Amino acid sequence: KFDVKAAQALGLKPGPLYGKLTKGESVKAPDGTVIHPSQCVGPTKAGGIFIVIDCPSALYIDSLVSNPQFAPFLTASETSDEGRQAQLVLVVHSLGNGVALDERYKSWVNRFPSHVHHMLSSPEFVPDANPFQRHLRVQASMAAVDPRVYVLPQGSSQSQQPLSSFSDRTNVSVPSSLAVFEVEPRANLDTSKVRSLLTPEEMLEHANSAQPTSDVVAVTMTTSDNDAEPATLAESCAADQDDVNGCSHQNEQSTSELIVCPIGTGSSVPGIYRNVSANIVSVEGYGGIVLDCGESTVSLLKRFLGHPHRNAHNKRIAQTFTQFVSSIKL
């Protein structure tokens, strides 16, 4: 480790000479004194190690847990290396459905040293929160005006499973936008910049409570019964969302024409109001075809249709992508 204070005390200023010293070269101070690396460079220290595990399916678990490359980092292993175990500070788990709940995987994870932090990215444990709050605010404001045209994106602040069902250790967390894990000088998870994310329903509530301005026309949605009391915008939005989810398939079945729906018109530059170019062509008796599937199109479709466990209508989109995938950029 380079000791800046020691170098400055010897008359050196920050610059290229610092780099030469760290490379083991001797340098001359402005007064002509020769300064050797041993005078301001400490002994070499092994840095921290982090591991990223990508396991998309439970089909890979057996080959993963038996991989000898992980053995030095595991306790109760024939090739355990205490030095390597001490260096290991973080394991990032990028897992597909069902992997984190598999007993084989959980048992294997518990063999890592107890000081190691685990970052778990798994559908069952990461809440489906929307980090794009500005886009959500705009969409919620429009949904408050007319939810039949401007669909409120779906999302949830609650995970399907508690972290305790993955591991009883306290040093387990899920990834958050703007969270930083510091490996040096000591292992530390910094969440000071992580923002609290509003759900679509909370954002809609804010939009409903906001006073309309001259640029926004306040629209009061009513029920189908002319004699009934006017429904609130939130109630109308929820009802119209159900109509959209329940009737879209029926509408496609009842027409013999192609339906072309632009779901992005922002060319190659996405923005808050317009996503990059993408189109869905609905064909009767066949399904949907996505043409020119721009970046984040799949993610946005999921936002508007929800996860399959919350919205069965989303399964039709999954069928769409299995039928036709061309020039797809996630």
N, C-alpha and C positions, 0 to 999 in steps of 0.2 A: 504494500500500500504506500502511495506517495504521500509524504508529509509536507504539505504546503508551507506550514509555519516554519519548519526547519529550513526549507529552501529559501524562504524570504529572509530568515535570520542570517543566512550565508551570503546575502546580497543578490539573490536571483529574483528576477521579476517574472510573472506569468508569461509564457511564450513557448517557442520551440525547444528551448533548453530543458524544460520540464519533460517533454516527450523523449528527449535523448537520454535523460537520466533513468526514466522508467524502462528504457530499452537496454540499460546496462552500460551506457556510454558515459565517460567522464566529460565534463564541460568546464569552461573557464568563466569565472565571475567577471563583472566589469572591471574590477581592480586587478585582474590577472590571476587570481587564486584559482587553482585547479580543484574542482569539487567532484568527488567520486559518488557513485550511486549509493554506496553504503551509508553515506552521511545524511541522506534524506529519503531513502526508499526502504520501507520495512520488508520483512520476510513475506514470501508469497503465501497467500491464504486461499484455500479452496473456496470457490463460490457456491452459493446455494443451487440446488437442482430442483426443477419442476418437471412433472410428467403430464402429458396430454393424452388421454385415452379416448379413442373414437370407436365405439361399439354400437353399430346401428341396429343390431338384432340379437336376440338371445341365441341364435344359431352360432354366433362367434364366441360365446362365453367359454366353452371348453378349451378351444385353442388359445384364447387370451390368458386364462388363468394358469395354463401349463407352459406358457412362453418362458424360456429360461432367462431372457433378458431382464425380466422383472425380479428374478430370484434374489439378487444381491440386496434389493431394497426391502425384502420381506423378512419378517421374523420367523423363527422356527423353520428355516430353510437350510439345506445342506451347503449352499454357497452364499449364506448371509454375509454381508460386509458391513460391519458396524460403522466404518468411516463413511461409506456411501449412504447408509441410513441416516446418519447425522446430517449429511448435506441436504437430503431430501426435505423440502419445506412445503411443497404444494403438489397435489394431484388434481387435475381437471378432468372430470368425467363428462364426456359428450355422448349421451346414451339414447338409444331408440326406445320405443314403447316396450315395457315389460322387463327391460334389462336390470334396472335399479331395484326391482322387487324380487328378482330371482335370487334364491338362497345361495346358489353357487357363487354369484357375483358378490353378494354381501359378505359371505364368509371370506372371500379372497381379499376384499377391501379391508377387513378387520385385521389382516396380517401385516398391513403397513404400520410403521411405528406410531405410537400414540400422539407424538408431537406434530405429525404431518396434518396440514389443513387440506380438506377436501372441498372442491368446488363442484357442485352437482348440477349439471344441465340435463334435465330429463323432463319429458312432457308431464309426468305424474307429479313432479315436485316444483316446477317453475310456474308461478301464476301467469296467466295469459293477459298480462297488463300491456297497455299500449304506450310505448315510450314516446311516440310522436304526438305530443300533447297539443301542439299548435294546429296540426291537421285535425285532430279530434275535436278541438274547440270550434273550428270552422264548420266541420260536418255536423256537430251537435247544434250549433246555432241555426244551420239550414234545416235540420230535422225538426227543430222547434217551430219553424215556419210551415213546413209541409213534409211530414214524415213519409208520405207516399212517394215522393220524388227523391228526397234526400234521406237515404237509409242510414240509421244510426249504426256505426260499427259495433261489433260485439267484443267483449273482453271481460276479464274477471280478475279481481285482486286476490282471490283465494286459490290455493293449489289443491289438486285432487287428493294428495297424500301429505301427511306431516313428515318432516325430516326424520323424526324418530323411527319411522317405519323403514328407513334406509340404514341408519346407524344411530346408536345411543351415545355416540361421541358428541362433545360440545363444539368441536372445531370443524363443523360441516355447515356450509352455506350454499345458497344458490346465486348465480351471477345476477348482477344488477347493472344497469346502465350507469357509467361514470364511476363505478367501483374500481379501486386500484389495489393490487396485491404487490407489496414491496418485498423483494427477495433480499436485498441488501440495504443498509448494513445489518438489519435483522428482519426476520419474517414478520409481516404485519399486513392485515387487511384494512385498508382505509376506505370507509364508506361515508366520509364527511361530505362528499359532493353529490351523493345519491339523492335524487329528488323524490318527493312523494308524488305518485302518479294517480290522477283521478280516473275513475272508471267511466265508461260511456254514460251510465245512468247519472252519475254525479255531475258530469259535464253538462248533460241535458238539463239537470235541475238548475245549474247555474245559468244556462241559457234562458230557461223559462222565467227565472227570477229577475233577469236583467230588464231594464226599462227599454222599450223600443225607441230607436232613434229615427231621424227623418229618412235615413237610407234603408231602413228595414220596415216592411209592412207587417204588422202584427195580424196573424190569422188565427181565428178561433175555430178549432175543429169541432164538429158536432157528430152525434151518432146518427145511424140510419133512420131512427124513429124521429119524425119531425116534432113530436110532442115531448121528446125526452129532453132532459137538461143537457146543456153543452158539456162535452167531455173536456177534461184538462188536456193540455198539449202532451204531457207525459203519457197519459192513458191512451190518447189517440195514437201516439208514436208506437206504443207497445202493441196496440191492436193492429195497426197497419203493418208493423213488422211481421206479425203472424200471418197477415194476408199475403204479404210478399213471399214468405217462406212456403206457405201452403198452396198457393195458387199458381206459382210460376210453372211448375211441372204440368199442371192441368191446362194452362194456356198454351204450352208448347204442343200438347197432344191434340188440341182442338184446331190447330192451324195447319194448312198444307203448304205454307210459304216458308222460305228461309227468313230467319230473324237475325239481323246483324246488330249487335250491341257494342258500341265503342266503350271500352272501360278505361281508356287512357288516350288523351289527345295532346300530350305535352311534348311531342317529338322526342328528342334525345335528352331533354333537360327536364327532370321532374321538379315539381314545386308543391307548395301547400295546396294549391287549388287544382292542379292538373298533373296526373301521373304520366309516365312515359307511354308511348304508343302501345296499344293492345286492343284486340277485338275478339269478341266471342260470336261465332256463327252457330246458331241453333238449327239443327236439321231434324225434322220429324222422323221418328222411328230409328234414329241413329244416336243422337245426343249432341253434345256441344263440341266445337272445334275452336281452339284458341290460336289465333293468328298473330304473329309478331308479338310474342309474349315478352314485353319489356321487363326491365329490372323491377323487382319487388311486386310484380303482378300477382304471383301466387300468394305472397304474404297479405296483400290487400284483399284478395278474394277471401282468404281465411278470416280477415278482420270483419268483413261485411257478412259473412255467412256463419262464422263461428266454428268451433271445434266440433267434430262429429258427435262427441259425447253430449254436447249441448244442443246441437242442431242437426237433425238427420238430413236436412236439405243439403248439407255440405257434402254428403256422399256422392251427389250427382256431379259435383265439381271434380272429385277424385276420379270418377269414371271418365270425365272429359279429358283429363291429362293422360290417362292410360291409353286412351284411344288415339290421341294425336299429340305428339310432342315434336315441335320443330322450331329451331332457333330460340330455344327457351333459355332465358338468363335469369336465374333466381337472385 
